[in-house]
Amino acid sequence: MPDYSWKRTPFERSQPLRRTTSWEGVFEPLRDPARFAQVQVNVELGTVVWPGGADIDPDVLYSAITGIPIAIPAAAERR
């Protein structure tokens, strides 16, 4: 499995991408470093995307970078 990572700034520790994706399905082609390097920032979606439809949910990306867990409301609160 590739050990890709990102940084918020050049001075920070890398955040491993392997915790964010399973590298299956639409992410399978991204095991190839050349395909992974085709990453782009989609400002409208607020996240990173790759050709072929792979993207990372902005909430998951934010949580992975900041370490702040995603708050999932209880079923009763979602109504």
Backbone as ProteinMPNN parsed JSONL, in Angstrom:
{"seq_chain_A": "MPDYSWKRTPFERSQPLRRTTSWEGVFEPLRDPARFAQVQVNVELGTVVWPGGADIDPDVLYSAITGIPIAIPAAAERR", "coords_chain_A": {"N_chain_A": [[0.834, -1.175, 0.0], [0.589, 2.219, -0.839], [2.426, 4.904, 0.728], [1.4, 7.553, 0.916], [1.157, 11.029, 1.773], [0.12, 14.2, 3.251], [0.629, 17.708, 3.948], [-0.331, 20.458, 5.992], [1.123, 22.795, 6.126], [4.497, 23.614, 5.09], [5.984, 23.15, 7.353], [4.881, 21.341, 9.048], [4.187, 18.032, 10.366], [3.727, 15.198, 8.235], [0.521, 13.997, 7.194], [-0.678, 10.866, 7.161], [-2.179, 9.402, 4.335], [-3.117, 6.872, 4.207], [-4.754, 6.305, 6.368], [-7.109, 7.374, 5.654], [-8.281, 6.239, 3.399], [-9.198, 3.108, 1.824], [-7.92, 2.195, -0.401], [-9.241, 0.815, -2.394], [-11.629, 0.033, -5.002], [-12.614, 3.015, -6.533], [-10.327, 4.239, -5.676], [-8.26, 2.479, -6.195], [-6.629, 2.788, -8.643], [-4.967, 4.819, -7.768], [-2.844, 3.808, -6.419], [-0.707, 3.759, -8.035], [2.01, 5.854, -8.297], [2.233, 7.822, -10.321], [-0.405, 8.228, -11.155], [-1.508, 9.054, -8.729], [-0.212, 11.475, -8.446], [-1.658, 13.152, -10.048], [-3.427, 14.614, -8.616], [-5.746, 17.189, -7.731], [-6.943, 20.306, -6.432], [-10.244, 20.887, -5.742], [-12.018, 23.631, -5.595], [-14.731, 24.232, -5.433], [-15.844, 21.895, -4.343], [-14.34, 21.764, -2.091], [-12.206, 20.072, -1.488], [-9.753, 17.485, -2.236], [-9.276, 16.019, -5.454], [-9.195, 13.444, -7.978], [-8.562, 12.473, -11.41], [-10.981, 10.317, -12.839], [-12.786, 10.145, -10.845], [-12.231, 9.82, -8.109], [-12.303, 11.137, -4.849], [-11.93, 12.837, -1.695], [-14.001, 13.015, 1.042], [-14.775, 16.221, 2.287], [-15.151, 16.592, 5.09], [-13.956, 14.307, 6.173], [-11.351, 14.682, 5.28], [-10.675, 17.085, 6.64], [-10.869, 16.192, 9.298], [-8.86, 14.219, 9.324], [-6.563, 15.751, 8.948], [-6.598, 17.654, 11.031], [-7.033, 16.17, 13.303], [-9.328, 16.302, 14.726], [-12.184, 14.658, 15.693], [-14.916, 13.474, 13.635], [-18.087, 14.658, 14.22], [-20.899, 12.83, 14.723], [-24.26, 13.077, 14.715], [-26.698, 11.737, 17.004], [-29.302, 9.399, 16.131], [-31.848, 10.387, 16.857], [-31.379, 13.118, 16.88], [-31.076, 13.733, 14.239], [-33.456, 13.965, 13.007]], "CA_chain_A": [[0.0, 0.0, 0.0], [1.399, 3.437, -0.876], [2.517, 5.655, 1.97], [1.237, 8.945, 0.556], [0.767, 11.892, 2.884], [0.014, 15.617, 2.936], [0.945, 18.631, 5.032], [-1.054, 21.734, 5.921], [2.172, 23.772, 5.838], [5.777, 22.909, 4.929], [6.63, 22.951, 8.643], [4.163, 20.354, 9.84], [4.323, 16.597, 10.097], [2.828, 14.669, 7.205], [-0.673, 13.274, 7.63], [-0.782, 9.705, 6.259], [-3.423, 9.21, 3.606], [-3.577, 5.489, 4.355], [-5.815, 6.265, 7.37], [-8.293, 7.998, 5.078], [-8.865, 5.433, 2.323], [-8.877, 1.676, 1.815], [-7.217, 1.914, -1.659], [-10.043, -0.109, -3.195], [-12.613, 0.693, -5.86], [-12.177, 4.182, -7.295], [-8.989, 4.602, -5.205], [-7.296, 1.462, -6.635], [-5.62, 3.307, -9.572], [-4.083, 5.783, -7.114], [-1.658, 3.105, -5.91], [0.351, 4.147, -8.97], [2.426, 7.219, -7.966], [1.96, 8.754, -11.423], [-1.839, 8.549, -11.084], [-1.727, 9.825, -7.504], [0.328, 12.821, -8.665], [-2.625, 13.936, -10.818], [-4.345, 15.236, -7.659], [-6.077, 18.606, -7.89], [-7.844, 20.857, -5.422], [-11.502, 21.371, -6.291], [-12.457, 24.676, -4.673], [-16.183, 24.12, -5.258], [-16.109, 20.783, -3.429], [-13.579, 21.974, -0.872], [-11.403, 18.89, -1.203], [-8.859, 17.035, -3.302], [-9.919, 15.111, -6.404], [-8.341, 12.845, -9.0], [-9.287, 12.011, -12.591], [-11.582, 9.005, -12.636], [-13.854, 10.244, -9.866], [-11.833, 9.677, -6.705], [-12.158, 12.34, -4.04], [-12.028, 12.564, -0.263], [-15.015, 13.852, 1.67], [-14.128, 17.335, 2.986], [-15.159, 16.382, 6.541], [-12.944, 13.289, 6.459], [-10.061, 15.328, 5.06], [-10.465, 18.01, 7.759], [-10.635, 15.398, 10.499], [-7.557, 13.562, 9.203], [-5.492, 16.739, 9.061], [-6.613, 18.35, 12.321], [-7.154, 15.244, 14.425], [-10.622, 16.514, 15.365], [-13.104, 13.626, 15.195], [-16.154, 13.89, 12.982], [-19.228, 14.522, 15.117], [-22.06, 12.234, 14.068], [-25.385, 13.219, 15.644], [-27.526, 10.554, 17.28], [-30.438, 9.268, 15.203], [-32.929, 11.27, 17.283], [-31.018, 14.485, 16.553], [-31.073, 13.907, 12.785], [-34.835, 14.081, 12.494]], "C_chain_A": [[0.883, 1.243, 0.0], [1.371, 4.164, 0.459], [2.435, 7.147, 1.66], [0.821, 9.753, 1.781], [0.666, 13.326, 2.403], [0.378, 16.423, 4.168], [0.09, 19.877, 4.866], [-0.078, 22.855, 5.588], [3.472, 23.008, 5.679], [6.44, 22.556, 6.261], [5.984, 21.87, 9.49], [4.518, 18.928, 9.454], [3.355, 16.178, 9.006], [1.659, 13.945, 7.851], [-0.868, 12.096, 6.681], [-2.159, 9.564, 5.632], [-3.969, 7.807, 3.821], [-4.664, 5.36, 5.419], [-7.14, 6.758, 6.804], [-8.996, 7.126, 4.049], [-8.415, 3.983, 2.409], [-8.122, 1.261, 0.549], [-7.924, 0.862, -2.496], [-10.99, 0.703, -4.074], [-12.012, 1.843, -6.646], [-10.768, 4.62, -6.876], [-7.897, 3.633, -5.679], [-6.24, 2.017, -7.603], [-4.612, 4.252, -8.911], [-2.905, 5.118, -6.41], [-0.443, 3.421, -6.785], [0.75, 5.594, -8.679], [2.149, 8.241, -9.071], [0.489, 9.174, -11.432], [-2.136, 9.395, -9.854], [-1.287, 11.274, -7.694], [-0.613, 13.712, -9.475], [-3.65, 14.64, -9.922], [-4.531, 16.712, -7.965], [-6.953, 19.026, -6.718], [-9.076, 21.38, -6.141], [-12.09, 22.346, -5.281], [-13.963, 24.578, -4.418], [-16.547, 23.018, -4.282], [-15.383, 20.949, -2.097], [-12.732, 20.783, -0.489], [-10.477, 18.577, -2.369], [-9.573, 15.994, -4.148], [-8.872, 14.579, -7.379], [-9.186, 12.514, -10.214], [-9.821, 10.598, -12.339], [-12.621, 9.005, -11.524], [-13.474, 10.09, -8.412], [-11.751, 11.047, -6.045], [-12.268, 11.928, -2.575], [-13.04, 13.544, 0.316], [-14.33, 14.967, 2.459], [-14.096, 17.168, 4.508], [-14.105, 15.363, 6.962], [-11.551, 13.888, 6.313], [-9.722, 16.263, 6.223], [-10.131, 17.243, 9.041], [-9.252, 14.738, 10.471], [-6.414, 14.544, 9.427], [-5.433, 17.358, 10.455], [-6.601, 17.414, 13.519], [-8.453, 15.404, 15.188], [-11.6, 15.479, 14.811], [-14.347, 14.225, 14.538], [-17.297, 13.631, 13.956], [-20.416, 13.989, 14.327], [-23.215, 12.308, 15.054], [-26.129, 11.897, 15.838], [-28.723, 10.557, 16.357], [-31.565, 10.218, 15.563], [-32.65, 12.73, 16.915], [-31.08, 14.772, 15.058], [-32.45, 14.12, 12.219], [-35.25, 15.489, 12.334]], "O_chain_A": [[1.839, 1.311, 0.772], [0.412, 4.052, 1.222], [3.293, 7.92, 2.086], [0.208, 9.223, 2.709], [1.074, 13.643, 1.286], [0.431, 15.9, 5.281], [-0.185, 20.306, 3.746], [-0.422, 23.771, 4.841], [3.55, 21.852, 6.096], [7.366, 21.745, 6.29], [6.504, 21.524, 10.551], [5.064, 18.658, 8.385], [2.275, 16.753, 8.876], [1.794, 13.354, 8.923], [-1.192, 12.301, 5.512], [-3.177, 9.602, 6.323], [-5.164, 7.576, 3.636], [-5.431, 4.397, 5.386], [-8.186, 6.57, 7.426], [-10.202, 7.267, 3.85], [-7.378, 3.675, 2.997], [-7.723, 0.103, 0.426], [-7.282, 0.104, -3.224], [-11.128, 1.914, -3.902], [-11.015, 1.668, -7.346], [-10.086, 5.302, -7.641], [-6.714, 3.953, -5.568], [-5.054, 1.747, -7.41], [-3.521, 4.461, -9.442], [-2.052, 5.812, -5.856], [0.699, 3.358, -6.329], [-0.089, 6.488, -8.799], [1.861, 9.402, -8.781], [0.174, 10.336, -11.685], [-2.92, 10.341, -9.921], [-1.914, 12.192, -7.165], [-0.379, 14.917, -9.574], [-4.63, 15.196, -10.417], [-3.604, 17.395, -8.4], [-7.618, 18.199, -6.094], [-8.972, 22.215, -7.04], [-12.599, 21.938, -4.237], [-14.415, 24.819, -3.299], [-17.463, 23.184, -3.476], [-15.767, 20.345, -1.095], [-12.551, 20.502, 0.696], [-10.426, 19.31, -3.356], [-10.365, 15.197, -3.646], [-7.815, 15.178, -7.577], [-10.391, 12.295, -10.088], [-9.16, 9.788, -11.689], [-13.268, 7.987, -11.28], [-14.339, 10.222, -7.546], [-11.201, 11.993, -6.61], [-12.655, 10.801, -2.264], [-12.944, 14.752, 0.102], [-13.403, 14.698, 3.222], [-13.121, 17.56, 5.15], [-13.44, 15.534, 7.984], [-10.671, 13.628, 7.134], [-8.602, 16.234, 6.735], [-9.214, 17.614, 9.773], [-8.558, 14.706, 11.487], [-5.405, 14.192, 10.038], [-4.349, 17.565, 10.999], [-6.21, 17.806, 14.618], [-8.67, 14.722, 16.19], [-11.825, 15.422, 13.602], [-14.762, 15.339, 14.855], [-17.455, 12.517, 14.457], [-20.879, 14.623, 13.378], [-23.169, 11.68, 16.112], [-26.176, 11.056, 14.941], [-29.118, 11.608, 15.853], [-32.184, 10.802, 14.673], [-33.582, 13.495, 16.667], [-31.132, 15.933, 14.654], [-32.585, 14.432, 11.036], [-36.376, 15.757, 11.914]]}, "name": "protein", "num_of_chains": 1, "seq": "MPDYSWKRTPFERSQPLRRTTSWEGVFEPLRDPARFAQVQVNVELGTVVWPGGADIDPDVLYSAITGIPIAIPAAAERR"}
